[in-house]
Amino acid sequence: MRLMSAVTFTLLSAVICCSLTEKLPNASPPNIIIMLMDDMGWGDLGVFGQPSKETPNLDAMAAQGMLLPNFYTANPLCSPSRAALLTGRLPVRNGFYTTNGHARNAYTPQEIVGGISKDEILLPQMLKKKGYVSKIVGKWHLGHRPQYLPLKNGFDEWFGAPNCHFGPYNGSIRPNIPVYNNSEMLGRYYEEFTINRKTGESNLTQIYLMEGLDFILRQTKDRRPFFLYWAPDATHAPVYASKRFLGKSQRGRYGDAVMELDYSVGQILSWLRTFGIENNTFVFFTSDNGAALVSGPKGGGSNGPFLCGKQTTFEGGMREPAIAWWPGHIKEGSGINFCPGQEVPDVTTHEQKEHTQQPIIFHLGQDPGEKFPISVLTKEYQNVLSMISPVVEQHKKTMVPGIPQLNMCDMAVMNWAPAGCEKLGKCLKAPKSEPWKCDWPH
């Protein structure tokens, strides 16, 4: 538990609400761009103290806008945090969790049966009512079956993939992930969209950049307000970068990926200035969860001074880099060790444990990195717990959880024959449907 107030998605929500209600003089509603990185840590940006200083564009963006050092995600795992971002509701409310096993963290692998609930209202659906055109570029990860894809949930355009870029697979036991252009696949990762696992070379980030720039260009010409959800996944293991950036970072292949993403952010902001729409475009940069320390040292990022990372609810898993930019409006200025090298006796473990029976409390005023939990034997611990426990119990009584979407798995629902596969000759035969309760090792 955290003994401090946190900046959350309140700022983003406020800006969007203003865009829907406030009439700006002689201007259309503000454009909105959300740049969501994948497994990028708090300590990966120069402005947050990364010693290599290889993010000049993001550092400049922070200097020109608002840096949010106490910004938190809703969950330390890809899918539930993305569901929370687009719905404005915590995973336990929007259904992006599982009741299987001892923890509720879960994500959407190829064999997952569920996805984003039809009962949820997503951000692009809200914006559509006000005349916005919305596009997602990159990783979706909220369900890959047809009814869960972006164009069924408010987005007008999509270029990217429904799942993460794991692979390559041989297509008989597990298919490679498809890459979509709107409602039909263009090919698959490791096939038409190559990722060299040996060298780390891939042009995907450049493709995603061009898709984003093209969307901005078209909507600007048509004078239509737009929402661009730019979600590249180059910093998720296996990390990748284009040939231009490979070998350029002091931080290895992960650093190469960060450098290319930083360059891409600079290009998008420059594009806005070129068209003279920077004062009418709100841009928000953050990450879905903390850096994956289990992918280190070459495939994972840095969470700075904070404990642990992705898949944990410690500061390193939940606190994210965040920058808000809007010129003229925002004033400048299991079996797995989830905490390698950062172990705290009796707190961090090699197995994820359910701690609800005995909360772990830290004093972030004295220990912002969560390295030293307050002892249960101290008077301070008992005093704080006596204040927190009634609030927690009241919350449990009044909370209405969503129907869990991530309980069931089935090999038959994987990406065997996505829409458009017939035209490409890329359809694969699905196995017999034999659903089971998913086993989550998180």
C-alpha positions in Angstrom: 0.0 0.0 0.0 1.2 3.5 -0.7 1.1 6.3 2.0 1.0 9.2 -0.4 -1.5 10.8 -2.8 -0.7 10.0 -6.5 -1.2 11.8 -9.7 -3.4 9.4 -11.7 -5.3 9.6 -15.0 -7.2 12.5 -13.6 -5.2 15.0 -15.7 -5.9 13.1 -18.9 -9.6 12.8 -18.0 -9.9 16.5 -17.3 -8.3 17.5 -20.6 -10.6 15.1 -22.5 -13.7 16.4 -20.6 -12.7 19.9 -21.5 -12.3 19.0 -25.1 -15.9 17.7 -25.1 -17.5 20.6 -23.3 -15.5 23.7 -23.7 -15.9 25.8 -26.8 -12.5 27.2 -27.7 -12.7 30.5 -29.6 -12.1 30.2 -33.4 -10.8 26.6 -32.9 -12.1 23.1 -33.3 -12.0 20.7 -30.4 -8.4 19.8 -29.5 -6.8 16.8 -31.1 -5.6 14.1 -28.7 -2.6 11.9 -29.0 -1.8 9.3 -26.4 1.7 7.7 -26.8 1.7 4.5 -24.8 5.0 2.7 -24.6 5.4 -1.0 -23.7 7.3 -2.1 -20.6 9.2 1.2 -20.5 10.4 2.1 -17.0 10.4 5.3 -15.0 14.2 5.4 -15.2 14.5 5.1 -18.9 14.3 8.8 -19.7 17.1 11.3 -19.4 14.8 13.7 -17.7 14.3 11.2 -14.9 18.0 10.7 -14.5 19.0 8.0 -17.0 22.8 8.6 -17.1 23.2 7.9 -20.8 20.9 10.8 -21.7 19.7 9.1 -24.9 16.1 10.6 -25.0 16.6 14.2 -26.1 13.2 14.5 -27.7 11.3 13.2 -24.7 13.5 15.4 -22.4 12.6 18.4 -24.6 9.0 17.4 -24.5 9.1 17.4 -20.7 10.8 20.8 -20.6 8.2 22.2 -22.9 5.2 20.6 -21.1 4.5 19.0 -17.8 6.5 16.2 -16.2 4.5 13.9 -14.0 7.0 12.1 -11.7 4.3 10.5 -9.5 2.1 9.0 -12.3 0.7 5.5 -11.8 -0.7 2.9 -14.1 -3.8 0.9 -13.1 -2.1 -2.5 -13.2 1.5 -3.7 -13.7 0.6 -5.9 -16.7 0.0 -5.0 -20.3 -3.7 -5.9 -21.0 -5.4 -4.7 -17.8 -3.6 -1.4 -17.8 -4.6 -0.8 -21.4 -8.2 -1.7 -20.7 -8.1 0.8 -17.7 -6.6 3.5 -19.9 -9.3 3.3 -22.6 -12.3 2.7 -20.3 -11.3 4.9 -17.3 -12.2 2.0 -15.0 -10.0 -0.2 -12.9 -9.5 -3.8 -14.2 -11.6 -5.3 -11.4 -14.5 -3.1 -12.6 -14.0 -3.5 -16.4 -13.6 -7.3 -16.2 -9.9 -7.4 -17.3 -8.8 -9.7 -14.6 -9.0 -13.4 -13.7 -10.3 -15.3 -10.6 -8.2 -18.3 -11.5 -5.2 -19.0 -9.3 -3.9 -16.9 -6.5 -3.6 -13.5 -8.2 -5.7 -11.4 -10.5 -3.0 -10.2 -12.8 -3.7 -11.6 -16.3 -3.2 -10.6 -19.9 -4.4 -11.7 -23.3 -2.3 -14.4 -24.9 -3.4 -16.1 -28.2 -5.3 -18.8 -26.4 -7.5 -16.4 -24.3 -11.2 -16.8 -25.0 -12.3 -13.4 -23.7 -11.6 -9.7 -24.3 -12.9 -6.2 -23.7 -16.5 -6.4 -22.6 -19.2 -5.1 -24.9 -20.6 -3.3 -21.8 -17.6 -1.0 -21.5 -17.5 2.4 -23.1 -14.1 3.2 -24.6 -12.6 6.6 -25.1 -12.9 6.5 -29.0 -16.6 5.8 -28.6 -17.0 8.9 -26.5 -15.0 11.0 -28.8 -16.9 9.8 -31.9 -20.0 11.5 -30.6 -18.2 14.8 -30.8 -17.0 14.3 -34.4 -13.5 12.8 -33.7 -11.8 10.4 -36.0 -9.8 7.8 -34.0 -6.9 5.5 -35.0 -4.9 3.0 -33.1 -1.4 2.3 -34.3 0.5 -0.6 -32.8 -0.5 -3.1 -30.0 -4.1 -3.6 -29.0 -4.0 -6.5 -26.5 -7.6 -6.4 -25.4 -8.7 -9.5 -27.1 -8.0 -10.9 -30.6 -11.3 -12.5 -31.6 -13.3 -10.5 -34.1 -15.8 -9.0 -31.6 -13.0 -7.6 -29.5 -10.9 -5.9 -32.1 -10.5 -2.1 -32.2 -12.9 -1.3 -35.1 -15.6 -3.0 -33.0 -14.8 -0.7 -30.1 -15.0 2.8 -31.4 -11.8 3.1 -33.5 -12.2 4.1 -37.1 -8.8 2.9 -38.2 -6.2 0.5 -37.0 -2.7 -0.6 -38.1 -1.1 -3.0 -35.8 -1.4 -6.3 -34.0 -3.9 -7.8 -31.5 -1.2 -9.5 -29.4 2.4 -9.1 -28.5 5.2 -10.0 -31.0 6.2 -13.3 -29.5 7.5 -15.9 -31.8 8.4 -17.1 -34.3 6.0 -20.1 -34.4 5.8 -22.9 -36.9 2.1 -22.5 -37.6 1.1 -26.0 -36.7 1.0 -25.8 -32.9 0.8 -22.0 -32.6 0.4 -19.4 -35.3 2.4 -16.2 -35.7 0.6 -13.1 -34.7 -1.3 -11.2 -37.5 -0.7 -7.6 -38.4 -3.9 -5.8 -39.4 -4.7 -2.9 -41.6 -8.2 -1.9 -40.3 -10.3 -5.0 -40.4 -8.1 -7.4 -42.4 -4.7 -8.8 -41.8 -1.7 -7.8 -44.0 0.5 -10.6 -42.9 2.1 -12.0 -39.8 5.1 -11.2 -37.5 8.2 -13.1 -38.5 6.8 -13.7 -41.9 5.7 -10.6 -43.9 6.7 -8.4 -40.9 10.1 -9.6 -40.0 11.8 -9.4 -36.6 15.3 -10.8 -36.5 15.6 -12.5 -33.1 19.4 -12.8 -33.6 20.2 -9.2 -34.5 17.1 -7.5 -33.1 16.4 -5.7 -36.4 12.9 -4.8 -37.4 11.3 -1.9 -39.2 8.1 -2.0 -37.2 8.6 1.2 -35.2 9.3 3.1 -38.5 6.2 1.6 -40.0 4.2 2.6 -36.9 5.7 6.1 -37.1 4.7 6.6 -40.8 1.2 5.3 -40.0 0.8 7.9 -37.3 2.2 10.7 -39.4 -0.1 9.8 -42.3 -3.2 9.8 -40.1 -2.3 13.3 -38.7 -1.8 14.6 -42.2 -5.1 13.3 -43.5 -7.2 14.5 -40.6 -5.5 17.9 -40.6 -6.3 18.3 -44.3 -9.9 17.3 -43.7 -10.1 19.7 -40.7 -11.4 17.0 -38.4 -10.5 16.6 -34.8 -8.6 13.4 -34.2 -7.6 10.9 -31.5 -4.4 9.0 -32.2 -3.6 6.2 -29.9 0.1 5.4 -30.8 1.1 2.2 -29.1 4.4 0.8 -30.4 5.8 -2.3 -28.6 9.6 -2.2 -29.4 10.6 -2.1 -25.8 8.7 -5.3 -24.9 10.9 -8.4 -25.1 12.1 -9.5 -27.6 13.1 -5.9 -28.1 13.9 -4.6 -31.6 15.0 -1.5 -33.5 15.6 -0.6 -37.2 19.0 -0.9 -38.7 19.6 2.9 -38.4 19.4 2.6 -34.6 20.9 -0.8 -33.8 24.2 -0.6 -31.9 23.8 3.1 -31.3 22.9 3.0 -27.6 25.2 2.7 -24.6 22.4 0.5 -23.1 22.4 -2.3 -25.6 19.5 -3.4 -27.8 16.9 -2.2 -25.3 18.5 1.3 -25.5 18.5 1.1 -29.3 14.7 0.6 -29.1 14.3 3.5 -26.7 16.4 5.8 -29.0 14.2 4.9 -32.0 11.0 5.6 -30.0 12.4 8.9 -28.8 13.2 9.8 -32.4 9.7 8.9 -33.4 8.2 11.1 -30.7 10.3 14.0 -31.9 9.0 13.4 -35.5 5.4 13.4 -34.4 5.7 16.6 -32.4 7.6 18.2 -35.3 4.8 17.1 -37.7 2.3 19.0 -35.5 4.4 22.1 -35.6 4.8 21.8 -39.4 1.0 21.9 -39.8 0.6 24.6 -37.2 -1.7 22.5 -35.0 0.5 22.1 -32.0 -1.5 24.6 -30.0 -4.6 22.6 -30.7 -3.2 19.2 -29.9 -2.9 17.6 -26.5 -0.2 15.0 -26.4 0.3 12.5 -23.5 3.3 10.2 -23.2 3.5 7.3 -20.7 4.0 3.5 -20.4 1.6 0.6 -19.8 3.6 -0.7 -16.8 7.1 -0.7 -15.4 10.2 -2.1 -17.0 10.4 -5.9 -17.1 13.4 -6.6 -15.0 13.1 -10.3 -15.8 14.0 -9.4 -19.3 17.3 -7.8 -18.2 20.0 -7.0 -18.5 19.9 -6.6 -22.3 16.1 -6.8 -23.0 14.7 -4.8 -20.1 14.7 -1.2 -19.0 15.1 0.7 -15.8 12.7 1.7 -13.0 15.1 4.1 -11.5 15.2 4.0 -7.7 12.0 2.1 -7.4 11.6 -1.5 -6.2 10.9 -4.3 -8.7 9.1 -3.9 -11.9 6.5 -5.3 -14.3 4.1 -7.9 -12.8 4.5 -6.5 -9.3 2.5 -3.9 -7.5 5.7 -2.3 -6.0 6.6 1.2 -7.1 8.7 -0.1 -10.0 5.7 -2.0 -11.5 3.2 0.8 -11.1 4.9 4.2 -11.3 5.5 5.2 -15.0 7.2 8.0 -16.9 4.6 10.5 -17.9 4.7 13.8 -19.9 1.8 16.1 -20.8 2.4 18.5 -23.7 0.1 21.1 -25.1 1.8 24.4 -26.2 -0.2 27.5 -25.2 -2.2 25.5 -22.6 0.2 23.6 -20.5 2.9 25.8 -19.0 6.5 24.7 -19.7 8.4 23.3 -17.1 6.8 -18.2 -10.5 10.2 -19.8 -10.4 10.9 -16.3 -11.6 12.7 -13.7 -9.5 10.6 -10.6 -10.3 13.0 -8.4 -8.5 16.5 -9.5 -9.5 19.2 -7.6 -7.6 16.6 -5.8 -5.5 15.4 -8.5 -3.1 13.9 -7.4 0.2 13.9 -10.3 2.8 10.3 -11.6 3.6 8.8 -9.1 1.1 9.9 -9.9 -2.4 9.8 -13.5 -3.4 10.4 -15.9 -6.3 6.7 -16.6 -6.3 3.9 -14.1 -6.5 2.0 -14.3 -3.2 -1.4 -13.0 -2.1 -0.6 -10.4 0.6 -4.2 -9.3 1.3 -4.2 -11.0 4.7 -1.2 -9.1 5.8 -0.7 -5.8 4.0 2.8 -4.6 3.3 3.1 -0.9 4.1 5.9 1.5 3.1 6.7 5.0 4.1 7.2 6.7 0.8 8.1 10.0 2.4 11.2 8.4 3.9 11.7 5.5 1.5 10.4 6.4 -2.0 12.0 3.4 -3.5 10.0 1.0 -1.3 13.1 -0.8 -0.1 12.2 -1.0 3.6 8.7 -2.0 4.7 7.4 -0.7 8.0 7.6 -3.5 10.6 4.3 -4.9 11.7 5.6 -4.7 15.2 5.9 -0.9 15.2 3.2 1.4 16.6 3.4 3.4 13.3 2.3 0.3 11.3 -0.6 -0.4 13.7 -1.8 3.3 13.6 -1.7 3.5 9.8 -3.4 0.1 9.4 -6.2 1.1 11.7 -6.9 4.1 9.4 -6.6 2.1 6.2 -8.5 -1.1 7.1 -12.0 0.5 7.5 -11.6 2.3 4.1 -10.7 -1.0 2.4 -13.6 -2.8 4.0 -16.1 -0.1 2.9 -14.7 -0.2 -0.6 -15.2 -4.0 -0.8 -18.8 -3.6 0.4 -19.7 -1.1 -2.3 -17.6 -2.2 -5.2 -19.4 -4.0 -8.1 -16.8 -6.1 -9.9 -17.0 -6.6 -13.6 -17.5 -10.1 -15.1 -14.0 -11.6 -15.3 -13.0 -11.8 -19.0 -9.7 -13.7 -18.6 -10.6 -17.0 -17.0 -10.9 -19.3 -20.0 -8.4 -20.5 -22.6 -8.7 -22.5 -25.7 -6.2 -23.4 -28.4 -8.9 -23.2 -31.0 -9.4 -19.5 -30.6 -5.8 -18.5 -31.5 -5.0 -16.5 -34.6 -5.4 -19.4 -37.1 -7.6 -17.7 -39.7 -7.9 -13.9 -39.1 -10.1 -11.9 -41.5 -8.2 -11.4 -44.8 -6.2 -14.6 -44.5 -7.9 -16.0 -47.6 -6.7 -13.3 -49.9 -3.1 -13.9 -48.7 -3.3 -17.7 -48.6 -2.3 -17.4 -44.9 -5.2 -19.3 -43.3 -4.3 -22.1 -40.9 -6.4 -25.0 -39.6 -7.6 -24.6 -36.1 -7.5 -27.6 -33.7 -10.6 -28.9 -32.0 -12.1 -26.7 -29.3 -11.2 -27.9 -25.9 -11.5 -25.0 -23.4 -9.8 -25.0 -20.0 -9.3 -22.6 -17.1 -6.2 -20.6 -17.8 -3.2 -21.0 -15.5 -1.6 -17.7 -14.7 1.9 -17.7 -13.4 1.9 -14.0 -12.4 
